[in-house]
Amino acid sequence: MILNPEEIAEAENQLIAGGVNPEPLMDEAGLGIAKAVSQFFPNPGTLIIFIGSGHNGGDALVAAKHLKKNGWITQLRLATSPDQLKPLTAKKLHQFEREKINPTSEIYEPQHHPLILLDGLLGIGAVGGLRPGYLEAANEMNELRITHAAHTFAIDIPSGLDGLSGEPYEGAVIADFTLTIAHPKTGLLADQAINNVGRLALIELPSIRPLPGQGDTGAMLITASSLAGRNSRPEHDAHKGTCGRIGIIGGNNGMNGAAILASTGAARGGAGLVTIIAREDSYQRLAAMAPPEIMVRCVKSYAQVSDMDFDTLAIGPGLGQGSWDDEILDLLVSDIRPTVVDADALNLLARNEPSDLVNAPAPRLLTPHSGEMHRLCPEISGSRRERAEKLAGMTGSTVLLKGARTVVASESETTPTGFNSTGNNGMATGGVGDTLTGLCSALIGSGVSVYDAACVGSWINGRAAEHAIFNDKESRRSLLASDLPKHYGQAFKDLERYSF
């Protein structure tokens, strides 16, 4: 459920009015923030804490105290004078300063990296542009990101971002991570907020519950916690025949790698048997390229797939267009198995009638990026959420709209639209969508519903990209699509542990 700033403030105020002490809530939030920072950056470095007068600054100080205990070098920036701090924030400042002080004279030296900035300037109650003192602090954070490769963690919301509309005011903090507390806020999921919000993580505070009638029940943030129970768990007597037989159609000449990436994503996603369906002129090359775990089967016509023993189909990666278009279109509309539709299969639909999928005999998962979305339905406008929901309704399918904040919409009006929380801009490279297609097909083949597979798949693919960068040797510039399936294992473990 997504709440707007007024709703979350009302829920919190009613809780406190009922006799709940706000300090334990601040302590719980601060501990959660510290855990999130440590998860993404397990090796201590330098932490600069930017705080304002309100409780947002108190949350930051609690987190900083925990991180200081764990070996982080810390430095404090006050955007206002200490005598203007709210009483509880002033108390947390005193507690922070009582901790053993780390040396701070060489905070920018390479050995003290990572350099982390903690944005505790303003919370969701702030209205309007950044005031003097706060604007200078925000500018300093944004400058350090550029000049010293710093990573900014915003607490609850980036300072200077409107919590309702998602519009950034002048000088708004550009966060790499936003740790939203208790519930996601409306403005954080707005299209225009993405570049300020960055990676979105939820710090859960179970005691702060929505009041009756509050919240957007038609939307949810896709997190490890919200996905609990949605991923299948094989029985002890499982074997390759019961873990999903996946057929991948694509990889025609010049685009063989797309089918290889999709098949690898399916294999690493837990599929029991993965087969690439190849036409005669591309069979030899695909067979030579395929990993040993992947089978390649030669066909004269894609119509033959209807008689093959697959649980799930994935159609489109590297498919191209040609004499086989009618054969593929017939599979998309008429095949009795759940099907993931990607890439050139989406373009084929766009050249025909996407609404024909309404009568398909089994669920379809459409996985367009923004360009494919426009080709599918150029008449549909609005936000990414609105476009995904309209396409889902028009086609009777689940839609996974790829992008910096992947959106998953269902044809069912009672199923919430999901906003994925994981990933980074290193994923802006060819082939990432192919790995996702294979991964989602494997999840569906294992018995996960199409909607749940889209949510789980988008979370796993994004989390794998995070592991490749933060816990391995890759950078945002060097990341390749083939790196992602190598980290699916760790991502699945994170899902089971309810990691951020």
N, C-alpha and C positions, 0 to 999 in steps of 0.2 A: 504494500500500500504506500502511496506517495502522499505526503502532507504538504500544505503550503505553510509559510512561516507563521502566520497568525494561528493556524490550527495547532502547530507543535508548541507554540508559546502558551496557548490556552490550556493545552493538556498538561504542560509542565507546571503552570501556575496553579491549576486546580489540585495537582498532586501535592504541591507545597502547602497550599491553603488547607489541605486535609491533615496537615501535621507532619509531613515528610520533611526531614532535614535535608536541605540542598547540598550540604557538604559531601555526604557519602556518594551522591550522584556525580559530583565533580570528581571525586577520587576515582570512581569507577570509570568515568569517561577518560580521565587522564591516563589511567593504567591501560585502557584499550588503545589509546593513541600511541603510547610507548611501545606496545606489542606490535602494532601495525608498522611503525617505523623500523623496528628491529626485524620484522619479517622480511621487509623489502631490502633492508641494509643490515645484515646480521653482524658485520664487523664494525665496531665503534669508530667514529670519526669525529668531526667537529659539528656541533649543534649551535645555531644562533637562534635565540627565541625572541620573537617580536610580539610584544603584548600591549594591549590597550587597557582601558579602565574597567571593562566589564568581565563577566564570568567566562567569556571566551578566552581571555588572558589567563584566568585561573586554571582552566583546563590545560592550557599550554604549559603552565608552570608545574602542574602535577606530573604531566608527561615528562618534562625536562628533568624533574627530580629523579624519576625512575631511570631515565637514560644516563644521567650523571653517575648514578650508582653503578651502572653497567659499564662504565669506562669512557663515556663520551666526554670530550672537551666541550665546555659550554661557555656561551657568552650571551649577555642579555641586552636587549634594546627596548627601552620604554618609549612609547609614542606620546606619553603624557607624564605629568609629574606624579611621583608616588602618592602624594596626598589626595589625588583625584581617583585613586583606585577604589573600587567597591570593597567593602570590608572583607568579604570572603576571598577576593582576589589578593588583597593586601596580606591576608593571613598566609596564603599559598606562596606569595613572594618571600615572606619571612622564612617559611619552611624550606623553600628552595635555597635561600642564601645560607641557611644553617648547615647544609650539606657541605662535605669537604670540597673545597674549591679546586678545580682543575686549572693547570696553567693555560693561559689564553694568549700568550705573546706571539705564537707562531701558528695561528689557526688556519692560515692559507697554505701552509707547506704541504707538498704532495703526500707526505706520510700521514697527514691528518685528514686525508680524504676517506670517505665521502664527506662533502660539506652539505649539511642539511639545514634548511631554513624552516622554522616552525611559525606559521602565520596564525597568531592568536590576537590579532588586532581587533577585529569586529566579528560579531555573530550575526544570526539571521534577524535580530531585532533592529539592526542599523538601517537607516533610511537615507537615501540621497547619496551624493558624491562624497569622496573622502575629504575630511577636514584637515586643516594644517596639522602637522605632526604625523598624522596617519598617512597622508599622501606621500610625505618624504620617506616614511618607513616602507611603504609599498614600493616606491621607486627604487629604494635600496635593494629590496628583495629581487625585483625584476632585473636590476643591473647585475647583481651577483650571479644570477642564473646564466647570464651571457659571459661575464668576464672570468668567473671562477668555476664554471660547470657545476654550480650548486643545484640541488634538488629541493623544491619547495613543497612542503606539506601544509595544506590549508586545513584548519580545524573547523568543521561543520560547513563552512562556505568560504570561498576566496574573498578576502576583504575587498569591498568595492564592487561586488557582483550583486545585482538585485535578486533577492531570494525567491521572488514570485515570477518575474518575467525572464530571468536569466540574462538580462542585458548588463554588460559591464560599463561602469562609469569610468571616467578618465583616471588613468593610473591604476586601475584594478589589478590586484595580484594575479599573476599567471602561475597557477599551481601545476606541479607535475602529478600530485596526488591530492585528492580532497577526501578527508575522513569525516563523513557526515555522521552525526550523532543521533541515535535512537531510531530515526526514520529518514529516508531520502526526502529531500525538499524539491518542490516543483521546479524551481529555477535551475537546479543542477542538471536536469534532464532536458532542458531546452536546447534546440539545435545551436543557437548562438552562444551558448555557454561552454561548449566543448573545449575550446582553446584555453579557457581560464580554469576549468575544472580538472582536466587531465584524467588520470585514473581515479575512479570513484570506488571508495570502500566504505562499508557501513560498520560503525562502532555501536554495537547493540547495547541498549539500556532497557531491559525487559520491563522495568517498573513504569516507564513512560509509555502509556498506551493511548491510542486514539480515543477520543470521546465519541459517543454515539453520533452518527451522522457525519463524522469527519472523514476526510481523506478521499483520494481517487482510488477506488477499489478496482478500477479497470486497468491499473498499471502496477508493475512491480519491478524492483531492481533485482537482476539475476545475480545472486551471490551463492557461495557455498552453502550457506544456511537455508536460503530459499529453495535450493535444489535438493534438500535432504529427502531421501526416499524416492527420488525420481530416476536414479540410475539403477539399472538392473544388477543383480548379484547372482552369478551362476550357481547352480546346484553342485553338490559335491561330485555327482556322477556326470557332469557336463563333458561333452566331447565336441570335436570340431563341427560335427553335423548339427549340434543343437545351439551353437553360439552365433549362428547367422551365416547364411550363404549369400554373398554379395556379388552382383554382376555390374561391372562398370563399363559403360559404353562411351567410347571416345578415343582420343589419341591417334587421330588420323595423321597422315604425312605432314611433317613440319611442326606438329603439335603433340608428338608422342609423350613428351615429358609431363603434360597435364594429367594424362591417364595414369602414369607412374606415380605421380604425387598423390592422386586421389586413392589409388590402390594401397599406397603406403599408409596414408591416413586411416584407411579402413582396417588394415592389418594391425596397426598400432592402437586402433580404437577398440580392439577386442573381437573383431570378426573371426569366425571359425575358418571360413574358406572365402578367398577373394579371387575373382576371375575377371580379367580384362577381355571384353569381347572385341576382337579385331577383324577388320576387313582384310581380304586377301593381300591387298597391296601394302598394308602396314604391319601385317602379322610378324614377318621376320624381324623387323627392327624392334617392335615392342617385346617380342620374346627374348631378344638379346639384352634389352635394357631392364627388364623386370627383375626385381629381387627374387631370390630363390623361393620365398614363401608365396609368391604370387603366380597364379596360373594365367596363361594367355590362350584363348580359344578362338580359332579362325572360323569365320562365317562368310558365306556368299551374300547373305542378306540379313539385315537386323531383324527382319520378321521372324527369323529362326529363334530369337530370344524368347518368344512367347511360349515355346515348348521346353525351355531349359529350367532346371530345378534351382531357382534362386528364391530367397526370402525377400530380398530388397534389391531394387535397381537404383543405380546412380547414372544419370544420363547427362552428357554435355561437356565434360572437361576435354578440350582439344578435339571436339567433334567436327568442327568446320561445317560447311554446307556443300551439298552435292546431290547426286542422284538418289541418295538414301533419305532425303527429307521426308517423303511420305511415309516411309517405314517407321521413322522415329516419331512422327506426329501421331501415328496410329498407336504406338506404345504409350506415348504420353497421355493420350485420351482414353485408351481402352484396356491397358494391361491391368491385371487383377492384383498386382503386388504394390505395396507402398513404394513410392519412387521419389528420389531426390532429383530435382531439376535445376541444372546449373548452366552457365556459360552459353554455348551455342544452342543448346536445347531451349533456353529462355528466348534467345533471338529468333529461333524458329517459331515459337509460340507468338512472339510479337508480330511476325509477318502473317500470322493467321488469326485465330480467335482465342485469346487467352481464356475467355469465359467458358469455352468448351470443356475446361477441366472440371466445371461444376458437376458434370455427369460421370466423372471418372469413377470406376468401381472400387478404388482403394485410395487412401490418403496420399496427397502430394505435398512435398516440401519445396517451395520455390526459394532460391537463394540468390537474388539479384544484388549487384552493386548499384550505385545511383544511376549510372548510364543505362544499364539493362532495365532498371525500373522505369526510366523515362521512355525507353522504346516499347516496353510492355503496355504502358498506359500514359501516353503523353498528355491526356486530358486531365489526369489527376494532379492536383496541386495541394499545397499545404505543407505541414511539417513532415519530417520523416515518419513520425508515428502515424499521422493521418494518412499518408500515402500507403504505408504498409497495411494498415487496417482496411483501407478501401480495396486494395488489391486482393487481400485475403477474402473479403466478402464477395468480390466480383468473381473469383475463381473457385471459391469453396475450398481453399487450400490454406496451409500454414505458410507464412511468408517470413523469411529471415533476410531482412534488409541489411546488408553488410555495410560497414563504415566505422568511423571512430567511436560511435556508440551504437553498436549493432542492436537492431530492433527486431523482436520476434512477435508477430501478430497471428492470431488464430481466426479461423472462419467463425468460431463460436463466440457469440457476444458475451457469454458468461466466463470466458477465459481471459485473464488479464494480459495485456500487452507487456512483454518483458523488455527491459533495457539492460544489455550486458554491461558488467562492471570491469571486466578484465581486458588486458591487451595494451599495446603501445604503438607509437607511430613507426616502429621498426617493421610492422606488419604491412606497410605500404609498399609491397613488392609483389611481382608476379608469382602466382602459384599458391599463395596463401589460401585463396578461396577453394582451390582444388583439394588441399588437405582437409579443409573443413567439410567439403562435400563427402569425401570418403569417411571421415570420422562420423558424421551424422548418419550415413548409410549403415555403418557398423552398429551404432546405437539402436537404430530402428530394427535392424536384423536380429538384435539380441532380445527384442520384445518391448523396448521403450517406445512410448507413443511418439508420433511425429513431432508434436509440439514440444514435449519434454526433451526429445533428442536435439531439437534446434536450440533449446535453452542450454542444455548440458554441453552440447558440442561447441557453441560459441564461447562458453565460459572456459572449457578445457583448451581450446585453440588459443585463446588470449592468454591464459595462465601459462601455457607452454612457452609462448613468446617472452613472457616476463622471466621465466626461469632461464631461458637461453641467454638473456641479456644480463640479468642481475646475479645469477649464480653460475655463469659459465663464461666463455671467452668472447662472446659476440657483443657487438654494439648495435645501436639503432640503425647505423648505416650499413653494417655488414650482414645483418640478419637475412637468411634465405628461407624460403618456404620449406625446404627439405630439413631445416633445423628443427622445425616445430614437432613433428612426430617423435623425434628422439626424446622429447621432454613430456610427452603425454603421460608417461608412467608417473612422474613426480606430480603432475597436475591432477591425475586421478587420486593420488594419495592425499593431496591438499583438499580435494573435494570431500573425501571421507573424514578428514580431520576438521572440516568446517573452517578452513583458513580464509583469510581475507580475499 
